[in-house]
């Protein structure tokens, strides 16, 4: 420690780490955005509900009745009637008998995976599964094996060699957040049943967009009886905040007793729960909104593809423009920002090395006319930086 009592000499390695990130084009900084002045393609408010009058009203009413915070964890006094009502509504929407709400999607993945697996178990995930799933794997202490992205044959090879003893949990996303492609859920569910494994599907980016009343791809494929846990979030298409899993009553009871992110965290605030309830009601009343979103995304993607740009395997409202080089992705993002288009560069470790990209989240705030104009601007600027 230095003479003035601070600990700065021990932090010299931090400066070196930051220099290394900067040189590799991987440095990140927090920025404050006034998105009212920008065309925002960075957010996940897919159905444009975060500012919807009915959600704002429901949040305000919940705030007035229950206060600004839940004040305690779920097992103490933090489970309000609104939490229970929302869990029942989520279970109904997803086609499951029960549901459990967590503080965020990240916490839901941590809570479920660490509850269902331990040091004597096998956890098998898609190679491109979300960081929260990978972190949960570490915390669970389970043996982790990853199968090639969306490759059921490789998954079966792993399951066939599964060691005797212990449980097995397979985890995949249904819509992948960086590529916008969809998992082959029927094949994965069949393998889970064949090899006596539990199956968890992260539906964070499918909820609200795919399936009947936005119930997601698990329900769209009719797999509720084969998928043990359908996880989702309220922070994307539902325009609010929080995470949840739909499941059996037995899984619900086990999570209440064992899931540390639920037990040791304050319950989500009433205003967020009220807004999420209103979003589910909106989906019941507007069945076509998910389909309309996907049609707009398809038209946008096809315009980019026709110009020779690489949008990867996307088939959803998430449209990546794969650039490859980190600095080139930063340059294109900066060029678009100068035109009022917010599309941040996505770089490793969020995506694999050599696959830096701009990730365009299409939402119902983007009219077909705006999307067509934006696509033409992207094509023009991509040409100027040598991408097409």
N, C-alpha and C positions, 0 to 999 in steps of 0.2 A: 504493500500500500504506500502511496506517495505521502510526502510530508503534510500536505494539506488534507489528508484523510480520505481522498477519493481512491477509486480502484481502477483508474484509467490505464496504468501499465499492463494490466492483465487483459485489456480489450484490444490490444494491437492486432490480434488475429482477426477481429471483426472487420477492421479496415481492409485487410488483405482479402477476406471473403467477398466484401462488397466490390473491391477492385476487380476481382476475378469475374464476378457476375457482370460487371459493366463491360469488360472487354469481350465477353462472350455474347453480348446482346441480350442478357437475361435479367438485367436489373429491373425491379418493379418499384413503383412509387404510388402512394395513395394520392389520388386527385379528387378534388371536389368538382362535381359536374352540375351545371344548371341545365338539365336535360330539356327544359322548356324551350331553349334556344337551339336544340340539336335534334336531328332525326336519329332516334336512339335504336340501334340494333344490338346493343349489349345486354339489355335486360331480358328477363324470362317471364314477363307479364304477358303471356301468350294471348290471352283473351281480352286484354285491355281492361281488366277489372279493378286494378289497384286504385284507380280514380273514379270508379263507377259510383254514381249517387247512392245506389242501394247498399253497396258495401260500406261507404263512408257513414251512411245513416245507421246501419247495423252496428258498426264499430262505436259510433257515438252513443248509441243507446246502451250498449254493453258497458261502456266506460261510465256512463251516468249511474247505472244500476249497481255495478260491481267494483268500480274504482279502477285506478290506473294499473294495478298489479294484482296477481293472485296471492301474493304475500307469503306463500309457503310451498313446500314440495307437495307432490300429488298425494303422498301417504299421510301427510299431516292435515292441514286445513286448506290445501291448495286446489283440491278437486271441487270446483263449483258446479252447480247444476248445468251451466253452459258447457263445461268440458264434457260432462256425461252425455248431454244432448248431441254434441258434435260427434262424439265417438259413435253413438248409435246411428247418426246420419251417415257418417263415413262408411261404417260397416254395411249399411243398406245400399249405398251407392256402389260399393265394391263387390257386393254379392257375398259377403262373409257374415258369420253370426256375431263377430265381435271386432273391436278395434281398440288401439291404445294410442294416445297422443303423447308426443315428445316435444321438447323445446325447439327442435330443428330436425331437418332431414339427416344431417350429420349425426346428431345424437340418437336418432332412431336406428340408423345403421349400426352404430356402436353398441347400443343397448340390445338389439335383437341378436346380433352375431356373437357377442360375448356371453349372452345368456344361453344360446343354443349350442355352443361349442366350447371345448376346453382342451387341455393339453393332451388328452388321449384320443382326440377326434381329428377328422379330416375335413378341411375347408377347401372347396374347389370353386374358383372364381374365373370369370372371363378375364383375359389378359388386359383388357381396357376398362375394367371396372373402376368406378369412382374412387378417389383418394380416401374417402371415408370408409369404404369397404376394406381397402388395404390396411388402413390404420386399425380398424376393428380386428382384422386378422392377427396383427401383431399383439394387440391387447388380449385376444382370446387365448393365445399360446397354442392354438391348434396347429397341426401340420398343414401348411398351405401349399396347394398346387394350382397352377393357372393353366387353363386350356386356351388354345389359339382362338383369337377373336371370332365369335359366332361360328365355331367349328364343332358341331356335335360329334363327329367322328373322333376328334382328339379328346373330347370330354369322355367318350365311352372308353377309350384306351386307358385313361386315368382311372375311371371307375372300375374297370375290369381288373386292374392291378391293386385295387384298394386292399390295404392290410386288414387282417381279421381283428375284430374288436373295435370298440369305439363307434361313435356316431359319424355320419357324413352329412354335410350341408353344402348344397350347390347354391351359388349366388351369381346372378347376372342382372344387368340393367335390361329394361325392355326397349327403351329408346336411349341410345348412347349420346351423352351430352356434348361431345366434341366432334363426332362424325355425323350425327343425325340419322344413323341407320338403326334398324330394329333387329332384335334377337330372334332366332328361330325357336320361339317358346314352345310350340307343340312338340318338337323333337327333344328339346331339353327336358320337358316335363315327362315325356315317355321314358327317357333314360333314368330320371330320378325315381320313377316308380319301379322300373325294371331292376335297379340296383339298390333299392331300399334306402334311398337318400331323401332327406328333406330338401325342399326347394324354396328359395327366397328370391323374389323379383323386385328390383328397385324400379318403381314406376314414377320417379320424380318428374320426368319430362314427358310422360305419356298421360298422366292424370289430367283430366280436363280437356284433352285434345282427341284421344283415340277412344273407341268403344262407345257403347250406349251411355248416354248422359255423362260422357267424359270419364267413364269408369276405368279406362286404361286398356292395355293390350291383353292382360290376363283375362279380363271378362270378355273382351272382343273375341278371343279364341275359345271361350267357354272352359277355362282351365281352373276355375276356382277350387274344384275338388281335387286338383293335382298340385297346386301351388300352395304350400303351407303358409307363406307370409307374402302379402302384397304390400310393399312399402310405398309411401308417397309423401308428398309435401303439400303444404298450403301456401308456399312462398313463390310458386311459379304461376301456373295457369289459374289458380284460385285467388291470386292477388292479395294474399294475406301473409301470415308467417306461422311456421311450426312444421313438425313432421308427424307421421303416424304410420302404423302398420295395421292392416286388416288381417284377421287370423281366426283361429278357433278359440272357443272359451278357455280351453286348457292352456294354449300358448299365452293368451291374455293374462291368465292367472299367474303363470310362471314369470312373465315379464314384470308384473306388479311386484312380485317377490324377489326378483333377482336382477333386473335391469338397472345398473348403477346410474346411468344418465337420467332415468326417471326418478329413482329413489332419492338421489342427492342433488337434484336441481329444483329450483322454484318452477312451479307450473307456468305455462305460457299465459300472457296477459289476457284478460277478458275481451278487450277490444279486438285482438287478433282472432279470437275464437268466434266472436260475433260476425266479423267480416267473412270468415271462412264459411259459416253457416249460410250467409247470404249468397256466397258464390255457388254453393251446392244447389240452392234454390234457383239461382239464375240458370244453371246447367239444365235443371229439370224443365225450365220454361223455354229454353232456347237450344233445342236439340241439334240444330244445324251449325252451331258456331265452330265446333272443332273441324268439321268437314270443310267449311268455308276457309278456315285458316290454312288447311293443308292444300287446298286449291291455289291459294295465293302463293304459298311457298313453292309449289310445283312450277308455276309460271315464272317466278323469279329465278329459280334454279335452272330452268331450261334456257332462259336468256343467257345466263353466264356460260352454260355448257356450249351453247351454239357459238359463242365467241372463242371457244377453245380453252376456257378456264376450267381448272380442276376442282370440282365440288365433291370429290370422293364418293362414298356410297350412300349419301344422304337420301332419305325418302320421307323426311319429316319436316317440321317447321324449323329445324336447325339446319342451316346451310353453311358449311365451311367453304372457304376459298383457300385451298392449300397452296402455300407459297414455297415452303421448304426452308429457305434461309431465314434466320432470325432477324437480321437487320433489314432484309427486303420486306419482311412482314411489317416491321416497325415503320419503314418508309411509306409503304402503301397506306397503313393506318393513319399516319400523320397527314398524308395527302388528302385522304377522305375527310379528316377532321377539319382541314382548311376549307372544305366545301360544306361544312355543317353536318357531316355524317359521322356518327359515333360508332366505330367498329374496332375495338381494341385488338391488338395482336395477341394471339395465344401461342405461347412458346413452351419448350420443355421446362420443368418436368410435367406440366399439365398435359402435354401431348408428347409422343415419342420424338427423340432427336431426329432432325432432318425433316420434320413435318409441321413446322411453324405455319400458322394460318391466321386468317381473319374469320371469326365465327359470327355469322349473321343470324340473329334470332328474329324470325318473322313473327309479327303479332298483328292482331286485328286493328291496332292503331295505324298500321301501314295500309293505305288504300291500294288497290291494284294500280292506279295511275302513279302513285308515289313509288311503288316498287319498280315499275317499268322505268321511270326516270332515274331511280337510284342504280338500277342494273346498268343502264347506259353510262352513267358516271363512273361506276366501278370499272367497266370495260375500258373506258377511255383512259383512266388513270393507271390501270394495270398495264396497258400498252405503253404508257410513258415510262414506266419503271421496268419494262422489258419482260412482262409476264405473259404476253399474248402477241 
